[in-house]
Amino acid sequence: MRQQTHKRGRFTNKTVAVVAALALGGGGAALVAANASAHGDKGGSGRHGTVAAKAGTIQCPDVGQKLSGVPAKARPEVDKNLAELDNQVAEAYRRMNQRQGSSDAVLSQLNDERSRTLHTIGTAMGGDGSRLRGMADCRWQEVATAAGGGKGRFGRPPGGRQQGGDQQGGGQQGGNQQGGEGANEVPGNAGGQAGNGPSQDDFVDITKVRPNVQQPPRAQENGSTGTFTTDCGVGDPALRNSDNVIVAPGVGNGAHHTHDYVGNDSNDAFADNRTFEQGGTSCANGDKSTYYWPVVRAQDGKDEADADQLGGGQEGNVGTILTPKSSTIEFKGNPRSKVTAMPKFLRIITGDAKAFTGGDANANASWSCTGFEDRQLTDKYPLCPEGSSVTRTFDFQSCWDGKNTDSANHRDHVAFAAEDGSCPNGFRAIPQLVNTITYDVPANTPFAVDGFPEQLHKPITDHDDFINVMSDDLMNKAVDCINSGRQCG
C-alpha cells in the first residue's frame, strides 16, 4: 500500500520556469537564484526549498571511510559523532539553499563545527585527534553543467533492442555515452522536484548503451556453482525510516534519506542483535536477516507522507516513493573455491552513499532495464523502452576476514574477490549476496534515488545494506546448496 500523496501544481511563475531551466543543466545546487517555490505555489511557501541556478554542492572529506583500528569501547562515541558530521553538512546545505548567510560564512561555520567534532572523535579513540587533521575543511564543489535546457519531454525511447550507440560522455562504465540534450529529453522538473537533482545528464537511453557486462570466470574444479534464493517480498511501506543501524546506531535519521526494508521487521536506529533475533520476518523461509536500500522516487510533483520530515522533504527527498515490482535475493558461490558460512550478525554495505562528493572507489551499484541486462550503468539512470522495467543490482563483497562481523569503516572486514574468484590474503570465500530490484516507473516521469542532500541524487550514490541474521541451520543449508552446485530456494 503506497503512502498517501496529493498533487501539486505545475509551474505558474515565469521566473520559476527560467530558474528551473537553468537547474536542468546544473544538476541542482545549494545556492539559489530566485526566492520562488520549486512547485510554483502562489504562496511561495518553498516547503521543499527552491530551485537553484548555480551548479554545485558541498564537498567534505568522508571521515568514516578513513577510520581504522577504532577501539571497540570507543565505537559508540565515534559512531555518534560521525553521524553528527553528517548532520552538520546537511544543515549547512540547507542554510545555503535558503540563503541564510553567504557561502563563505556557511562553510566557515561548518568547518569550525567539524573541527570540534573531530577533536571529540580523536579523544574518544584515545589520542589527540592528530590523525584526523586536514579532514575538517569542506569546500564548494562545482558541478559540470549540460548544454540545453531540457526542451523536450521525458519520453521513453522507442521499443526494441538497438545495439551500440556512440554517445559521447565522461568515462563511465557504460561505454561512451552521455545524457543531456539529444540523448534523453527531460521535462521542466528534471532538475529534481526539490531543485537538488537529478539533472538532465544523469539519464541515458539504455538502447544506445553498448553491452558492457563481461562473462563470469569459468568455475574451477573446486569451485562452488550453486545459488540459494530467499523470497522476502518487496517491503512494507510502514517499516520505512531514515535510520541506518550499521553506520549510525542509536541515531535517529542517521541516513538522511529513506530506506525500504525486507526481511527482518525490527530494523531501526535502536535495534541490536537481540532485537533482530526476536523480530519477525517477511522472508518465506524464516530468514531473519535485514536487507535495506534507499527508496526510489518519481519526480512527479506529489508529496509523500514524509514531505515535512527529516530524511524526506526537509532534506530534498521528495516525490512519490515507488514500490518495487520485485526484489530478488540470491546467494551465489565462488568460481575458485567452496564457500564457508557467514557469521551471524555479519554486516555488509555495498556501494557508497557519498560517492558523488567523496569519489567512486566504493561505488558499485548498477542500473539497467529488463531485457538489457548486458548493459549496466553506475553513474547514469537508464531510460527504458516501453514494456521494460528499471533495475538496480547490488553485488555484495564475497570475502570475509574470518574474525570480525563489522569494522570501523564498515568495509575492512570484507572484500570483493578478484576476477578469478581469489580472496585477499587472510580472507575466505563466503556466499555472495546479489540483490536485484525492479521498478515500473511511470511514463514520461524522471526518477531519483534518495540520498544525502549534498549528493544531488546522483545515481552513483546508490547502495545497499545487509545484516545476516539467518539461523545456523538455514545458513548451513545455503552453504551446502551453493557448494554442491544446486539451485535452491
N, C-alpha and C positions, 0 to 999 in steps of 0.2 A: 504494500500500500504506500503510495507516494505521499510525501508531506504536502500539506495544503499550499497552494500557490495562488497568486492573483496577478492579473495582467496589469502592466504599467504602460503608460502612453508612449507613443513614438516621439521623435524629436519634434518640438513645436517652436523652437527658437533658432533663428538663423545663425546666431553667434555660436550656439552649442554645436550645430551641424558643422560649422567651419572647424571648430576645435576637434570634433570627432574625426574629421577628415585628416587632420594633422596626426592624430593619435594612431590612425591606421598604419602609417609608415613608421611610427616611432616605437611601437610595442608598449605603450603606456609609459608613465613616468611618475616621479614623485612630485615634481614641480608643476603647478597648474598655471594655465594661461587665461582662464576665464572662470569667474565665480558663478558657474551655472551647473545645474544638475545634469548628470550623465543621462538621465531618463527624460529630460525635458519637462520636469514638473514646473508648473507655473508658479508654485510657491517657492521654488528654488531651495527645497529642504536639503538637497545634496546628501541624503542619508548615507549613500554608499560612496561619498567622496565626489570628486569631479574628474571629468575627462581632462587629461593633461596634454600639453602640446610639446613640451621639451622632452627628448628621449633620454632616459637614464634611470638609474636606481642607486641604492646604497650598497656598497661592497665592503664587507668586513672579513678579516681572517676567520676561518672556521676553527675555533679553538678546540672544539670537541674532537675533531679529526686528528689533531696533533698530540693529544694526550696519550701517554702510555705509562705503565708502571705506577698507576694510582693505587695507593694502599687501600685494601678492602674497607677498612674503617672510615676512610675519607670519602668513599664513593657517594654516600647520600648527600653530603655537603657540596661536593663537586658537581653532582648532577643538578642539584637545586640552583647553583649559581650559573651553570651552563644554560639552564632554562631562563635565568634572569638576563643573560646576554641576549638571548633571542627576543625577550620582551622589550629590551632597550632598543633593538634595531627596529622592531615593529612599531614602537611608539615614535621613534624618530621619523620613520617613513610616513606615519600618519600626520605628524606635525608638518612635514614638508608638503604633503599632499593638501593640507588645509591651510597652507601659507602662514603657519604660526611661527614666524621668525625666518630670517634669511637662511639659505642653505649652509653657509659657513657657520652661523651661530648654532644651528641644529647639529651639525657634525661635531662642532667643538664640545657641546654639551654631551653628546653621545660618547665621544672618546674619553671624556672625563669620567663618565659613569662606568664605562668599560674598564678603565684603569683601576678603579676602586674594586670592582667585582673580580678582576683578575688577581688583585692582591689577596682578596679573600680566598680564592681558589688556591693560590700558592701557599698561603698559610695553612689551609686545610690539608694540603699534601705534605706538610712538614718542612717547607722551605720558605724562601723569601720572595718567591714569585719571579725570580730572575729568568727561569726557563721560559716564562711567558712574555718576556719583554718583546716589544715590537708587534704584539698581537692586539693592542688596544686601538690602533688607528684605523678608522674607517674612511672611505673616500667616496666621492661621487663617481659612478661608473657610467660612461656614455654607452648608449645602445645604438647599434647601427640601424639606420632607417632604410625603408624600402621606397623605391620610386612609385609614384602614383598614389592615389587616394582611395583605392577601392571603389572604382566607378561602377562596377558590375554588381551582380547579386551572388550570393553564396550558393552557386549551383553545383549539383553533383556532376562529376564528369560523365561522359557517355558510357553506356554499358560496354561489356566486352573486356578482353584482356590484352590491351595494347602493350607490347613488349618494348623495352628500351626507352628512349627519350633522352635528349641531350640538354635538359635544363641545366643552367649554369648556377652554381651555388658554392657555398663555402664549406669545403672539407667535411662532408658528413658521411656517415656510414652508408647512406642510401645511394651512393654514386653521385654524379654531378647533377644535382637538382637544386632548384631554388623555388621558394614560394614567391609571393608578390604578384604584381600585375602580369597577367598573361598565363601564369602557371595555375593560379586559382583566383577566383574573384569573390570578394567578401563584401558584406553589407556594411551599413553605417555604424554597426556596433562591434565591428571586428577588432577594435582596439580594446575590447573587453567591456562587458556590461558595466563594470566599475571603473573603467578607464585605466586599469593597470595590467593590460594584456589579456589574451594573447594578441599578437599583431598579425597583419596580413601575411607576412613572410614566414610565419610559423606553420603555415599549411602548404601541403603539396598534393598534387593529383597522383594517386597511387598508380594509375595506369601508365604514367610517364616515368616511373622509377624503374631502373634496371634491376633485375634479380641480383641479390647480393648475399644470399644465405649459402654458406658452404656446407657440403655434405659432412656428416659426423664421421669421426675416425672409425675404421673398421675394428670391431671388437677382437681382442686377442684371446688366446686360449683360456686364460684365467679371468677374462672379463665378465661383467655382470650385465645382462641384457634385458632383464625383466622390467616391468612397470607396475607399480602399485597405485591404484587410483582411489581417492576418497571423495565421496559426494557430500558436500557441506552446504549446498544451496547458493543463493546469491546475496544473502544478507537481509537482516530485518531493519528497516528504517528507524525503529525505536531504539536500536542499540548504537546508532551513530553518535560520535562525540569527537571533540578536537583535542583529545589527550594522546600521549604516546608513552605507554608504561615502560618501554625499553629505554628510550632516550631521556625521558623526564618523569621518572617515577615519583608519585606524590605531588605533582604539579598540575593543577587544572589548566586546560588549554595549552599544554606543553607543545602541541604540534602547530598551533596557529592555523590549522586547516582541519577539515572534517574527514573522518575515516569511515569507511564501510568495514563491517566485521562479519566473518563467517567462522564457524566452529564454536569455540567457547563463548558463552553468552555473558561472561562476567568481566570483560576487559574494559577497564578504565584506568585512570592515573593512579588509583589507590589499590589496585589489585596486586596480590603477591602470589607466590607459588601455591600456597594453601587455598587461596581464593579460586585459582584455576582448577585445582583438584576437586573442589567442591561444586564447581559450576556445572551448568548443563551444556549441551552442545547441539548444533544444527547438523552435525555430521551423521550420516546414516549408520556408519559402522562404530559409533561411540567414541570416535576420536575427539578428545577434549582440547586439542591444540587450538591456538588462536591465530588466525590469518587475517591481516588487515592492510588496507591500502587507501590512499586518498580518493575521495569521490570525484567523479567527472560531472561537470555541469554544462547544460545547454545555455548559451548566452542569448536567452530568448526574451529578455525584458521582464521576467517574472521574479517574484520574491519567494524564497523558501521560508520555512518556519524559523530558520536561523538568521534571517536577514538583519536583525538588530542585535546579534550576538557575536561575541568574540569567537574567532575561528570561522565565522560566517561572514555576513555582510559588513560587519565592523572592520574586517581585515581584508576586504576586497574579494572574498569568495562568494559570488552571487550567481543567480540563475537557478533554473530547475535542476535538481540532482537527478541524474539518470540512473535508474535501477538497472544493473547488469542483466543482459539477456541470458548469460550463462557464466559460470565460473568453474573451470576445470582444474583440479588439484591432483598432480601426479608426482610420484617419487620414482626417479629413474636411477639406473646403475652407472657403472664406470667401465669404459672400454678396456681398461688395463688390468683391473683387479676386482675382487669381490668387495662389497661394501660392509661396513660394520655399523652396528646400531647407533643411532643418535642418543646422546644422554638426555634424560628427562630434563625439561626446562631450558634446553639449548635455545638461545636467542640469536636470530639472524636477521640482518637488514640487507636488502639488495637494492641497488640504485642509490641516488643521493638527492635529498630534498633541496640542497643548496648548490646544486651543480652549476646553475647559471652564473652565480657570482663567485663560487669557490673553485671552479674548474671541473672538468669532466672525467677525472681519473676514476671515480666510482660510479659513473653514470652508465648503466647497462640495461635499464628497462627499454623495451622496444614497442613500437606502434605499427600496426598494419591494418589490412582489411581481409575479411574472409574471402577465399579464392585467390588471394595474392600473398600468401604466407611466405613465399620465397623472396619477398621484399620487406625488409624490416628497417624501421626508422628509429633513430634515437633522439634527434633534435628537431623533428618535424611532426606535426599532426597530419594524419592521412585524410584526404578527401576520397571517399569510397564511392564507386558507381552504384547505381540503383540496384537494390537486392543484396548488397554486400554490407556486412556489419563491421564496425570499428573493433579492432582487437588490441589488447595490451598483453604483453608477455613478459614474465619475470622469471629469469633463470637464477636460482639461488646458488650460493657457494656450496661446493660439494666436498671440501676437505676440512677436517677438524683437527685441532692441535692435540686431541686426546686427553685434555685436562680441564679446560675451562668451558663453562656454559655461557660466558659473556666476557667482554674486555672493556677497558676504559673508553675506547673509541667505538666499541660495538662492532669492530671489524677484525682485529688482530687475531682472535681465536679461531677464525675460519678463513678459508681462502678458496679461490677458484682453481680448478685443475688446469694443467697445461693442455694444449691441443691434443696431445696423445693420451690424456687422462691421468698423467702422473701428478701426484701431490707434492707440495714443497717438503723439504726435509723436516722430519718430526711430525708431519701431518698424515692422517689416514683418510681413506675414502669413506664417505657416508652417503646415504641416499640423497640424490639431488632433487630438491623441490622445484617443480616448474608449475607456475600458476598462469593460466591464460583466461582472460576476462573479455567478453564480447558485449557490445552495446549497439542498439539500434538508435542512431542519432536522428532526430527529426530533420527532414529535408530542408535545405536552404538555411541551416542554423549552425553558426560556429559553436564550438565547444571548448572546454578547457579543464585541465586537471586542477584541483585545489592545491594551494601551496602557501608558503610564507609570503607575506605581501610584497617584499622586495624582490622576489624571484620572478615576478611578472607572468606567472602561469606558463612558463616555458615548458614544452614537452620533455626537455632533457632533465627536468627535476622529478620525474616520476619515480616512484619507489614502492617497495612492498616490505612488510614486516611479518615475522613468524616466531612463535614460541612453541616448542614441542612439548605437548602435554599428553602424548599417546601413552597408554598403559604399556608396561613391558611386554605383555603378551601381544598387543597389537603391533608394536614396533618390531618385535621378532618375526611376526607373521609377514610384515612388509619386507624385511631384510631377506627372509627365506624366499619370498616370491621373486624379488629382484635378482638374487644370486642364482636362482635356479632357471632364470630366463623365461619366466611365465608372465602372463598378463592377468593381473588380479584386481578385484575391486569389491 
